Amino acid sequence: MLAGALVLPFNDGKAVRPGSWWFDVYLVLCLFAYFGYCWWHGQTLGMKAWRIYIRQVDGAPVTWLQSAIRLPVAVLGGAALGLGIWWCWFDPQQQSLADRVSGTSVRFLKQPQARSP
């Protein structure tokens, strides 16, 4: 919504016409900026809720190149009836197709320690 609202002042306050190629490209770039930034820092907002994070297979932070590879593979894997996610069930390291192709790995955060009374 924010990405769409930012365009309104440049379009005389009117909605962008359907089929505007430049707006589609702009939204894809906004999508990449969001996921690239969040993956670079380790988590999207949804990943925080599920207590998971993403890293390279060797434990280093995800690079922008890996994000550029991971995002379209994840979108295509999701669009193919979720086959990119179902891939985890058959993968020896339990990586999704996007993780396997981009060299990343989704991991669970450790459980917080219980406080002693």
C-alpha positions as CSV (number, residue, x, y, z in Angstrom):
1,M,0.0,0.0,0.0
2,L,2.8,2.3,0.8
3,A,4.5,1.7,-2.6
4,G,1.2,2.6,-4.3
5,A,0.6,5.7,-2.2
6,L,4.1,7.0,-3.0
7,V,3.2,7.1,-6.7
8,L,0.0,9.1,-6.3
9,P,1.6,12.6,-6.1
10,F,3.4,11.9,-9.4
11,N,0.1,10.8,-11.1
12,D,-2.1,13.8,-10.1
13,G,-3.5,11.9,-7.2
14,K,-5.1,9.3,-9.4
15,A,-4.7,5.6,-9.4
16,V,-2.3,4.1,-11.9
17,R,-4.0,2.7,-15.0
18,P,-4.1,-1.1,-15.2
19,G,-1.4,-2.6,-17.4
20,S,1.1,0.2,-16.8
21,W,4.4,-1.6,-17.4
22,W,6.4,0.9,-15.4
23,F,4.2,0.4,-12.3
24,D,4.6,-3.3,-12.5
25,V,8.4,-2.9,-12.7
26,Y,8.3,-0.5,-9.8
27,L,6.3,-2.9,-7.6
28,V,8.7,-5.8,-8.4
29,L,11.6,-3.5,-7.4
30,C,9.8,-2.6,-4.2
31,L,9.2,-6.3,-3.5
32,F,12.8,-7.1,-4.1
33,A,13.9,-4.2,-1.9
34,Y,11.7,-5.4,1.0
35,F,12.8,-9.1,0.8
36,G,16.4,-8.3,0.0
37,Y,16.7,-6.0,3.0
38,C,14.9,-8.3,5.4
39,W,16.8,-11.4,4.3
40,W,20.1,-9.5,4.4
41,H,19.2,-8.8,8.1
42,G,18.0,-12.4,8.6
43,Q,14.3,-12.1,9.0
44,T,11.1,-10.8,7.4
45,L,8.2,-9.8,9.7
46,G,6.6,-13.1,9.1
47,M,9.8,-15.0,9.9
48,K,10.0,-13.2,13.2
49,A,6.5,-14.5,14.1
50,W,7.4,-18.0,13.2
51,R,10.8,-17.7,15.1
52,I,12.8,-18.6,12.0
53,Y,15.6,-16.8,10.2
54,I,17.6,-17.2,7.0
55,R,21.4,-17.5,6.5
56,Q,23.7,-18.8,3.9
57,V,24.5,-22.5,4.2
58,D,27.8,-21.6,5.9
59,G,26.0,-19.3,8.4
60,A,27.0,-16.0,6.8
61,P,24.3,-13.3,6.1
62,V,22.4,-13.6,2.9
63,T,23.8,-11.4,0.1
64,W,21.8,-9.3,-2.3
65,L,22.7,-11.6,-5.2
66,Q,21.3,-14.6,-3.3
67,S,18.1,-12.6,-2.7
68,A,17.9,-11.8,-6.4
69,I,18.1,-15.5,-7.1
70,R,15.9,-16.7,-4.2
71,L,13.0,-14.3,-4.8
72,P,12.0,-15.4,-8.3
73,V,12.6,-19.1,-7.6
74,A,10.4,-18.8,-4.5
75,V,7.6,-17.0,-6.4
76,L,7.7,-19.6,-9.2
77,G,7.9,-22.5,-6.7
78,G,4.9,-21.0,-4.9
79,A,2.9,-20.5,-8.1
80,A,3.5,-24.1,-9.1
81,L,1.1,-25.3,-6.4
82,G,3.7,-24.8,-3.7
83,L,6.1,-27.4,-5.2
84,G,9.1,-25.2,-4.2
85,I,8.1,-25.5,-0.5
86,W,7.0,-29.2,-0.8
87,W,10.6,-29.8,-2.0
88,C,11.7,-29.6,1.7
89,W,10.1,-33.0,2.4
90,F,12.4,-34.8,-0.1
91,D,15.5,-32.7,0.3
92,P,18.2,-34.3,2.5
93,Q,19.0,-30.9,4.3
94,Q,15.2,-30.0,4.3
95,Q,15.8,-27.0,2.1
96,S,13.2,-25.5,-0.1
97,L,13.9,-25.2,-3.8
98,A,14.6,-21.5,-3.4
99,D,17.1,-22.3,-0.6
100,R,18.8,-25.0,-2.6
101,V,19.2,-22.8,-5.7
102,S,20.3,-19.7,-3.9
103,G,22.6,-21.4,-1.3
104,T,20.6,-20.3,1.7
105,S,19.0,-22.1,4.6
106,V,16.1,-21.3,6.9
107,R,16.7,-22.1,10.5
108,F,14.7,-22.1,13.7
109,L,15.7,-19.8,16.6
110,K,16.6,-21.5,19.8
111,Q,13.9,-21.6,22.4
112,P,14.3,-18.9,25.1
113,Q,15.6,-20.1,28.4
114,A,13.0,-20.3,31.2
115,R,13.6,-17.8,34.0
116,S,14.3,-19.3,37.4
117,P,12.0,-17.9,40.2
